[in-house]
Amino acid sequence: MTWDDEGFLISKNKYNENSLIVEIFTKNHGKTSGIIFGGTSRKIKNYLQLGNQLHVNYSSKTENKIGNFKIEILNAYTPIFFDNYRKLLCIFSAFQLIKILTAESQKNFKIYSLIENFYILLKKENWIKNYIFWELDFFKVIGYDLELKNLVRKELINNEVKYLVKSTNENKIVPNFLIDNNQDFLNEEILIDGLRLVGDYLEKSILKPNNINYPLNRLRFLNTFKQSI
């Protein structure tokens, strides 16, 4: 079995001294695992940054046996952000979510489109807010829609509009921008509140029911806010 496609590198692990086992989310074949022989060579390894877009040729003797990739670089997106630690961790966080929450060999054009749009939002001034909505869109595509607008109730507290949602034994405040989506530039405390709320949903509704550990790269991304607040 052989095919050609394009895709984004979502994980890589050393296979032997010269080769790597990688996962690539492809446009027409979904998430696919394979070996890149010579993947640790100086000629190839610089292409193999997580998040880079590649042209791939895949070949396998049987459907039940791991195949191998031959690759060419299409877009070296990730190196653009090497000098921005927070954005780099955001990239790693996004692709780890794609790795752990998508099924093997199931094409999904909506997810592929989300990945393409991800790099567009990273270049915007209000990229963190947009990334939070990107996560919510990704969860919706894989079958988990938070539907916050249907869960909250609106109250006026100290002459300010607040949105509340009942969580176990308490009322949890939901950042207004997640409901109204009419605030472009937000302080980091509000942004981290949004990231935490979405993270709680991720853990309780998606990860725990499926016995999946919380992604380390998302924790690292969150920690860049804790250090600056």
DOVEX-52458 format. One record per residue: x, y, z of N, C-alpha, C in turn. Coordinates in steps of 0.05 Angstrom, whole numbers, padded with zeros to 5 digits, always signed. Last residue first. Layout:
<pts>
XYZXYZXYZ...
</pts>
This chain:
<pts>
+00042+00731+00721+00021+00745+00736+00031+00753+00764+00082+00701+00700+00081+00729+00692+00061+00745+00708+00076+00649+00716+00102+00662+00721+00101+00692+00717+00027+00636+00696+00030+00637+00725+00056+00652+00732+00038+00633+00642+00021+00654+00652+00025+00657+00682+00068+00588+00637+00080+00613+00628+00063+00637+00636+00034+00547+00653+00054+00557+00672+00068+00582+00663+00006+00534+00607-00007+00548+00629+00013+00561+00648+00047+00505+00581+00036+00530+00569+00022+00547+00591+00051+00462+00616+00074+00480+00612+00065+00506+00600+00000+00439+00609+00008+00449+00635+00032+00469+00633+00005+00424+00556-00015+00445+00563-00009+00456+00590+00045+00385+00559+00051+00410+00545+00030+00432+00550+00020+00343+00586+00041+00358+00600+00046+00385+00586-00049+00329+00588-00025+00333+00571-00005+00352+00584-00072+00282+00635-00072+00310+00626-00047+00316+00611-00083+00215+00610-00070+00234+00628-00072+00262+00616-00144+00181+00600-00121+00195+00588-00110+00215+00607-00192+00153+00607-00167+00144+00620-00143+00155+00607-00238+00175+00589-00224+00158+00570-00197+00149+00581-00257+00206+00631-00274+00184+00621-00260+00165+00602-00211+00242+00633-00216+00222+00654-00235+00200+00645-00216+00273+00583-00193+00257+00591-00199+00235+00611-00269+00296+00580-00256+00282+00558-00234+00263+00567-00289+00320+00627-00308+00309+00607-00295+00293+00585-00246+00335+00659-00269+00321+00671-00286+00307+00650-00207+00360+00624-00200+00338+00643-00224+00322+00651-00237+00398+00595-00221+00378+00581-00215+00354+00600-00257+00429+00637-00275+00414+00620-00261+00391+00606-00209+00450+00655-00225+00434+00673-00245+00417+00658-00193+00479+00610-00177+00456+00619-00192+00438+00638-00231+00519+00609-00231+00500+00587-00215+00475+00594-00214+00543+00657-00241+00533+00655-00243+00512+00632-00161+00558+00644-00166+00539+00666-00194+00527+00664-00169+00595+00603-00154+00571+00598-00159+00549+00619-00198+00634+00631-00210+00620+00609-00196+00594+00603-00159+00650+00668-00185+00639+00678-00199+00624+00656-00122+00669+00633-00115+00645+00647-00140+00633+00660-00150+00716+00616-00142+00695+00597-00136+00668+00611-00153+00745+00663-00177+00736+00650-00171+00713+00631-00098+00754+00672-00114+00740+00692-00140+00729+00680-00081+00784+00628-00073+00756+00630-00089+00740+00651-00134+00823+00597-00110+00819+00614-00105+00790+00619-00151+00827+00527-00157+00820+00555-00132+00817+00571-00180+00851+00471-00155+00851+00486-00161+00848+00516-00233+00843+00451-00210+00835+00436-00185+00832+00453-00295+00821+00467-00272+00834+00478-00247+00825+00464-00338+00791+00453-00337+00818+00442-00314+00834+00454-00358+00742+00470-00338+00742+00449-00336+00770+00436-00396+00727+00509-00401+00750+00491-00383+00750+00466-00371+00680+00531-00400+00681+00524-00405+00703+00503-00318+00689+00538-00326+00662+00528-00356+00661+00521-00316+00738+00561-00309+00736+00533-00316+00709+00521-00328+00732+00616-00348+00743+00598-00342+00738+00568-00311+00672+00649-00302+00697+00637-00321+00706+00615-00355+00647+00697-00345+00642+00670-00336+00669+00658-00352+00627+00763-00354+00649+00745-00341+00642+00718-00390+00576+00793-00364+00583+00781-00369+00606+00761-00418+00560+00852-00423+00574+00827-00396+00584+00816-00412+00493+00880-00407+00521+00879-00415+00533+00852-00413+00438+00881-00425+00452+00903-00421+00482+00902-00413+00428+00815-00414+00411+00839-00428+00427+00862-00422+00488+00789-00403+00466+00787-00402+00452+00814-00463+00529+00751-00461+00514+00776-00442+00490+00771-00439+00590+00725-00447+00562+00719-00443+00546+00745-00449+00657+00708-00444+00637+00728-00454+00610+00718-00426+00719+00687-00439+00694+00679-00430+00673+00698-00441+00787+00701-00425+00763+00706-00441+00739+00696-00437+00856+00693-00449+00832+00684-00431+00808+00689-00435+00899+00750-00421+00886+00728-00436+00861+00720-00456+00920+00796-00460+00935+00771-00444+00924+00748-00447+00877+00831-00432+00903+00834-00432+00919+00808-00473+00835+00784-00459+00835+00810-00441+00860+00811-00524+00808+00751-00511+00834+00754-00499+00835+00782-00520+00747+00713-00527+00762+00737-00513+00789+00737-00540+00692+00674-00530+00720+00674-00539+00734+00699-00518+00625+00673-00539+00645+00678-00526+00672+00682-00496+00574+00626-00492+00596+00645-00518+00611+00651-00507+00536+00588-00502+00527+00616-00502+00550+00636-00509+00555+00537-00533+00541+00547-00530+00533+00577-00459+00575+00529-00481+00594+00529-00507+00581+00539-00426+00529+00528-00426+00546+00552-00451+00564+00552-00416+00480+00499-00442+00494+00499-00445+00512+00523-00377+00441+00491-00381+00451+00518-00407+00466+00521-00378+00383+00456-00385+00411+00454-00392+00421+00481-00344+00335+00430-00347+00345+00457-00352+00375+00456-00328+00315+00380-00353+00305+00393-00358+00314+00421-00288+00337+00352-00284+00309+00360-00307+00298+00377-00307+00389+00346-00304+00372+00322-00301+00342+00330-00305+00407+00398-00331+00404+00385-00328+00385+00361-00250+00411+00406-00265+00392+00423-00293+00387+00410-00239+00452+00369-00227+00425+00365-00243+00404+00381-00266+00495+00392-00274+00485+00365-00264+00457+00360-00236+00500+00439-00265+00493+00441-00275+00483+00414-00186+00514+00417-00189+00489+00432-00218+00481+00433-00201+00564+00394-00192+00542+00377-00194+00515+00391-00212+00594+00439-00235+00586+00422-00227+00564+00403-00159+00598+00455-00178+00586+00473-00203+00577+00457-00136+00626+00412-00128+00598+00417-00148+00584+00435-00159+00676+00418-00167+00660+00395-00159+00631+00399-00131+00692+00464-00161+00690+00465-00170+00672+00442-00080+00693+00442-00086+00675+00464-00116+00671+00466-00079+00732+00401-00077+00703+00394-00085+00685+00417-00085+00786+00388-00101+00774+00410-00102+00744+00407-00053+00794+00344-00046+00806+00369-00061+00794+00392-00037+00736+00304-00055+00758+00312-00047+00769+00339-00009+00691+00293+00003+00716+00284-00014+00740+00292-00040+00649+00310-00015+00654+00325-00003+00681+00317-00079+00644+00270-00086+00658+00296-00061+00665+00312-00051+00616+00231-00060+00643+00225-00066+00658+00251-00042+00568+00254-00019+00585+00249-00027+00613+00242-00095+00548+00256-00080+00552+00281-00056+00571+00276-00112+00537+00205-00121+00562+00217-00105+00569+00243-00090+00486+00200-00081+00507+00182-00088+00535+00194-00120+00459+00239-00091+00461+00242-00080+00484+00224-00172+00464+00219-00165+00476+00244-00135+00480+00248-00166+00431+00174-00170+00459+00170-00164+00475+00196-00161+00382+00200-00139+00391+00183-00141+00422+00179-00211+00379+00223-00187+00380+00240-00164+00391+00224-00242+00375+00176-00246+00397+00195-00222+00401+00214-00227+00329+00152-00219+00354+00139-00223+00378+00158-00203+00272+00172-00221+00292+00183-00212+00319+00172-00192+00202+00168-00189+00229+00157-00210+00247+00168-00164+00159+00209-00191+00169+00204-00188+00198+00194-00117+00135+00229-00126+00129+00201-00155+00137+00196-00131+00135+00298-00112+00129+00276-00128+00124+00250-00165+00191+00328-00162+00163+00322-00143+00158+00298-00145+00241+00375-00154+00233+00349-00148+00204+00344-00122+00256+00423-00151+00257+00421-00162+00250+00393-00066+00258+00423-00079+00241+00442-00109+00238+00438-00054+00294+00379-00042+00267+00381-00059+00249+00399-00080+00341+00392-00088+00326+00368-00078+00298+00369-00052+00354+00439-00081+00348+00441-00090+00333+00416-00002+00363+00417-00006+00340+00435-00035+00333+00439-00013+00408+00387-00007+00383+00373-00008+00359+00391-00022+00446+00428-00042+00440+00408-00038+00413+00395+00028+00445+00456+00003+00438+00469-00018+00430+00449+00064+00463+00417+00067+00436+00428+00042+00427+00442+00042+00515+00411+00044+00496+00388+00046+00468+00398+00051+00535+00462+00024+00533+00452+00022+00514+00428+00106+00536+00463+00092+00517+00480+00063+00514+00472+00112+00578+00426+00124+00552+00420+00110+00530+00437+00089+00620+00452+00077+00610+00428+00087+00583+00420+00127+00625+00494+00099+00619+00500+00085+00608+00475+00176+00636+00468+00173+00612+00484+00144+00605+00489+00197+00657+00412+00174+00663+00428+00166+00638+00444+00235+00640+00377+00243+00662+00395+00220+00671+00413+00210+00603+00344+00231+00594+00363+00238+00615+00384+00171+00612+00306+00165+00619+00334+00186+00610+00354+00189+00592+00259+00182+00620+00260+00179+00630+00288+00193+00537+00266+00217+00553+00271+00211+00583+00271+00139+00520+00251+00147+00522+00279+00172+00539+00283+00134+00519+00194+00119+00538+00210+00131+00542+00238+00156+00506+00138+00170+00505+00164+00157+00526+00183+00121+00471+00091+00121+00497+00106+00134+00492+00133+00142+00425+00066+00124+00443+00052+00125+00471+00065+00195+00379+00060+00184+00401+00075+00166+00418+00056+00183+00310+00048+00194+00336+00038+00181+00358+00054+00195+00241+00064+00183+00267+00068+00198+00289+00054+00172+00176+00067+00192+00193+00055+00180+00221+00055+00155+00130+00118+00150+00155+00105+00175+00164+00090+00129+00063+00125+00151+00083+00127+00144+00107+00110+00085+00025+00168+00098+00031+00143+00120+00052+00147+00067-00029+00209+00075-00001+00207+00091+00003+00182+00017-00074+00187+00045-00069+00193+00052-00040+00190-00033-00080+00167-00029-00086+00196+00000-00081+00205-00032-00073+00113-00046-00053+00129-00041-00056+00159+00035-00087+00088+00008-00095+00095-00005-00073+00112+00077-00055+00071+00073-00081+00058+00045-00091+00063+00073+00015+00057+00071-00007+00076+00065-00033+00062+00089+00083+00049+00088+00056+00038+00089+00036+00060+00078+00151+00034+00076+00129+00053+00075+00103+00039+00105+00212+00027+00100+00188+00012+00101+00165+00031+00086+00279+00043+00094+00252+00052+00087+00231+00030+00104+00344+00057+00093+00326+00037+00104+00298+00043+00088+00378+00119+00105+00361+00102+00090+00349+00079+00093+00429+00166+00077+00416+00146+00095+00403+00125+00110+00426+00236+00117+00432+00208+00099+00417+00189+00096+00405+00285+00080+00426+00274+00087+00434+00246+00161+00391+00308+00132+00387+00312+00117+00411+00301+00209+00387+00257+00200+00402+00280+00170+00397+00283+00241+00363+00215+00223+00348+00232+00218+00362+00259+00279+00389+00186+00252+00391+00177+00232+00381+00198+00325+00373+00212+00317+00401+00215+00289+00406+00205+00333+00320+00196+00322+00326+00223+00313+00355+00227+00356+00315+00145+00327+00312+00148+00317+00323+00175+00411+00323+00148+00396+00333+00124+00366+00334+00129+00429+00298+00193+00430+00327+00192+00413+00338+00169+00386+00243+00212+00409+00254+00197+00407+00285+00196+00344+00219+00235+00362+00233+00253+00386+00246+00238+00319+00190+00195+00306+00214+00206+00323+00231+00225+00332+00144+00170+00351+00166+00168+00340+00192+00179+00264+00130+00159+00292+00120+00160+00311+00143+00154+00211+00140+00194+00227+00155+00176+00256+00145+00178+00153+00100+00201+00182+00103+00206+00194+00122+00185+00088+00121+00224+00106+00109+00206+00135+00114+00214+00018+00134+00232+00044+00128+00243+00062+00115+00222-00031+00184+00220-00017+00160+00210+00011+00158+00222-00093+00214+00221-00068+00209+00236-00056+00183+00228-00117+00222+00153-00118+00225+00182-00091+00221+00195-00115+00221+00099-00113+00195+00112-00113+00198+00142-00115+00272+00077-00133+00252+00066-00133+00225+00080-00079+00303+00108-00104+00315+00098-00124+00294+00090-00050+00275+00168-00051+00280+00140-00078+00290+00131-00010+00281+00220-00039+00284+00214-00041+00293+00185+00038+00233+00236+00032+00256+00219+00002+00257+00215+00085+00209+00280+00057+00210+00274+00052+00236+00258+00145+00168+00274+00131+00193+00275+00101+00189+00271+00204+00141+00294+00176+00135+00290+00161+00161+00294+00268+00148+00261+00247+00158+00279+00221+00145+00273+00338+00126+00258+00310+00129+00248+00291+00139+00270+00389+00115+00276+00386+00131+00252+00358+00139+00244+00385+00083+00322+00406+00104+00320+00401+00124+00297+00314+00079+00325+00341+00067+00329+00361+00090+00325+00273+00114+00340+00267+00085+00335+00293+00069+00337+00250+00169+00377+00273+00155+00366+00267+00125+00363+00190+00201+00357+00206+00186+00377+00228+00171+00364+00143+00252+00348+00166+00238+00338+00180+00225+00362+00081+00282+00326+00098+00270+00347+00121+00256+00333+00059+00312+00285+00048+00315+00311+00063+00301+00333+00067+00345+00225+00081+00328+00244+00071+00333+00272+00015+00348+00178+00030+00362+00199+00042+00342+00218+00014+00334+00106+00005+00333+00134+00024+00348+00153-00005+00306+00043+00008+00327+00058-00002+00325+00087+00010+00246+00004-00008+00265+00018+00008+00288+00030+00009+00184-00030+00021+00211-00026+00001+00229-00013+00015+00114-00016+00000+00138-00022+00017+00162-00017+00012+00042-00019+00028+00067-00020+00009+00090-00026+00017-00024+00000+00000+00000+00000+00018+00025+00000
</pts>
